[in-house]
Amino acid sequence: MAAITKKPSRLKLQFVANSDHSIHAGLVAVEAMARRFDLWNKLRQLPCLDPRRDKRRGYSPEVIVGQLIYALCSGGGCLSDSEALNDDPLARELFGVEKFADQSQVGEWLREQSEESVAALRQLLHQFVAWVWQQADPRRLLHNGQREVFFDDTQLEVTGQHFEGAAPNYQGKLALSWQTLWVGPLLCDSHLGRPGDVSDQLLPMLERNRALWQGQPAHFYADSGSSAGVYLNAIAAEGWHYTVSYNRWTGPLERAAQALPALAWKESGDAVMS
């Protein structure tokens, strides 16, 4: 092999004094992915997201949605965190606005959304998940060569009187029910509503998102909330392998277990019927 020596690089490096810095540098990757997916244009093409009567004033929907995405990807958990992006020149420059909306304006936009706009955003999320599966290296998303589909209900416990739909859950605590469906590491569908049957959104979600796994090897996971016969039949009908836990032993099952022959152990460690 010929000798290899270090050659001058075309990159020019320079140390400079820095009097400013940003904690939101990771948003560069968020913005890059959004542009690659053409997210901002896709949002502009959804008129149902824009409640403004005068389109010449106020913030357009892609700004509000982008602001929320930026805040969430930066660890924010409330509307004030989205407004706080105004304190970072990098975030404003990266997104292309002189000023983000304040939390009151963000809250007003959220309250103006309808069932139609929620459905449109859900469909856009579905498109994004499908796009990621097409773009990413399958080895980063598959487990044992299969897609993993996961359904769950999370009880969001709340306090106060300003949570529409909140009600006592099965533990007697005031809560909202957040049912979610994941394909691999990606959230592809969700529903926030009044606590009740913790799997009542499973069947609609399977119907809406079937294209994300149809014709592909997949394994489905859920907990005991999806162990009723109507849900097990629907899960089995998808034609995949599945794991649905059941952690509540009822009287009939306990009696059936007690009626099974007991096991005795030989010195070799093999189990034998006694």
N, C-alpha and C positions, 0 to 999 in steps of 0.2 A: 504494500500500500504506500502511496506517495506521502511525503511528509506534509503535515497540516500545521500551519502557523496562523497566528491571530492577525487579521487584517483590520484596517481602520473601518469603523462603522459609519454609515451614512447619517446615523442619528447624532444630533448635537445636544449635549447635556449641559445644563447651566444651573448653578445654585443661586437662588434669589431670596431676598428677605420676604416673608409672608406675614402680613398683618391681619389677614382674614382667613377663615376656614369654614367648612360646611360639614354638618353632621348628616347631610342628605346626599352624599356623593353616590350612594347606591341607586339613587333615582335615575342616574344615567342609564343603567341597565333596564329599568322599568320603561323609560321613555323610548329606548331603542326597540324593545319588544312591541310596545304599543304602535310605533310607526311601522314596524315590519308587518304587523297584522292589519295595518291601516285602520286602527281603532277610532281615531278622532274623526275621520271621514265617515265611517260607519255610523257613529253616533249622530253626526250632522244629518244623516239620511233618515233619521227616525223622528218625524215631526211630532209624534205623540209625546215625546220627552220634553217639549218646549211649551210651557204654559204661558209664556209672555204674550200679551196682546200687541205690544209694540216691539217688534223684533230689532228695532234700531237702538233699544235701550236695554240695560241689564246684561246679565251673563248668559251666554248660550249654554245649552245642555252639556256639550263636550267639555266645557270649562269646569262646570260643577262636578261632573262625573270624574274627570281627570284629577281635580283637586281632592276628591274623596279617595281615589286610588292612590295618589301620592301620599296622603296622610296615613292611610292604612298600611301601606308598604314601608312607612317610616316608623311604625309602632304606635301610631295614634289610635285612640279609642273613643273619641268624642268629637263633636262638631268644632269645639274650640281648637282642637289640634289641627283641623284643616285650615282654620283662619291663621294659625301660628306659622304656616308656611310663608306668610308675608314677611316674616323676620329674616328669611334666608334669601339673599340675592340670587344664589345659584338655582334654587327651586323656581323662582320667578323667571329667570333668564332661560332655564331649560325648557319650561313649559311654554314660554312665549307670551307672558302677560305682564303688564306693569304692576298689577295688583290682583290677588285672589279675592274671592268673595268673602265677606265676613260670615260668622256662624249664623247670624239671623237670616241672611240671604240663602245660605245653604239649607237651613231648616225650612224656609218657606218653599224652596224648590222641592224638597222631599215631600212636604205635605200636599203639594199640588199634583203629585203623581197618581195615576189611575191604574185600574186593573189592566188596561190596554198597554200602558207604558211598562208596567212590571213584566207582562208577558213578552214585550219586545226586548227588554233587557235580558230576560231568561233565554230567549232564542239567540241573542247575540253571544251570551255566555256559552251556549251549546256550540255555536260556530267556532268560538275561540278554543274550546277543549278539543274539538275535532281537528282544528288546525294544528294545535300543539302535537297531537298524536301523529299527524302526518309529517311534521317537521323534525321531531326529536328522534334520537337514536333509540330504537325499541328496547335496547338493553337497559336503558335508564328508567323505563316505565314498567316493564314486564317483571313478573315474579314467577320463576320456574316456567317461563315461556307463556304465561297467561296474564290476561288483564285482570286486575282485582277490582271488583265492584263492591262498594260498602254503603250500607244504609244505616242511618241512626237518627234518634231523636235526642236532642239536648234540651233539658229544661233550664231556661234562663230565668233565674229567680230575680224578682224586681221588688222595689219598695216604692211607696207613694201612690198617687191616684191618677197619674198621667200616662198610663200604659194601656192603650186601647187593646182589648182582647185578653188582657191578663186575667187569670182566674186561679183558684186553688188547684194544685196538681195532686197526683196520687199520694204525695207526702204531706198534703195540707198546706203547702207553701204557695204564696202568690207567684205565678210564673207565666212565661210565654213558652210555647212549644216551637222549637226550631228543628224541623226535619230536613235532613240533607242526604244527597246521593253523590258519591264520589266514584270516579273512574280512574284508577291508579291514584296518583297524588293530587288529582285535580277535582275541585268541587264543580260539579256540572249542573246541579239543581238544588233548590232549597225552598222551604216554605215556612213562614213565621205566622203563627196563629194561636188560637185558644187551646190550652191543654185539654186533651181528651184521649181518644185512641191514638197512641203514640206511633202508629204505623198507617194512619188513614191516608197519607199521601204517597205511600209506597207504590201502589198500583198506577196512579197517574204519572209518577216519575218514571217508572219502568216504560210506560207507553210513550212518553215524550222523548226519552233518551235512548231508545233501543238501538238506534243506528250507531251508537258509540261502541257497541260490543257485538252486534249481530254478525254472525259468520266468523267470529274470532274466538279462540279458546279463552275462557274466562272463569273466574271463581267468585262466587257471591258470598258476602259475609253480612250477618245481622245478629242482633241480640234477641233475647226472649220476647221482646215486644212484637216481633214479627213471626212468632211461632204458631199463630192461629192457622187453622186449616186453609182458609181462603188465601192467606198470604203464602203458605207453603206450596199450594197448588200453582199459584201464579209464578213463584220463583222457579219451581220445577219445570214449568212450561217454557221457560227461556232456554232450556236445553243445556245449561251449564252445571258445573259442580258447585255445590253450595254448602255453607256452614252456618246454621242458625242455632245459636245456643239456647238452652232452656235451664234456667237456674232456680226455678220454683217447683220443688217437689210437692205434688199433690198427694192426698191420701191414697187413691187407687194405685198410683205408681209406687208408693212406698210399700203397700201391701203386696204388689206384684214382685217387688225386689225381695221382700222377706220370704216369699214362697219359693224362690230359687234355691236349688241345692247349695249348701254351704261348701266352701273350698277348704281343703286341708293341704298342708305343705309337707312334702317328703324332704328328707335330708338333702337331696340333690337340689332342692329349690323349685322343682316342678310342681305346678298346681294340679291336684287331682280331686275329683268329686268324692265327698265323704258320704 
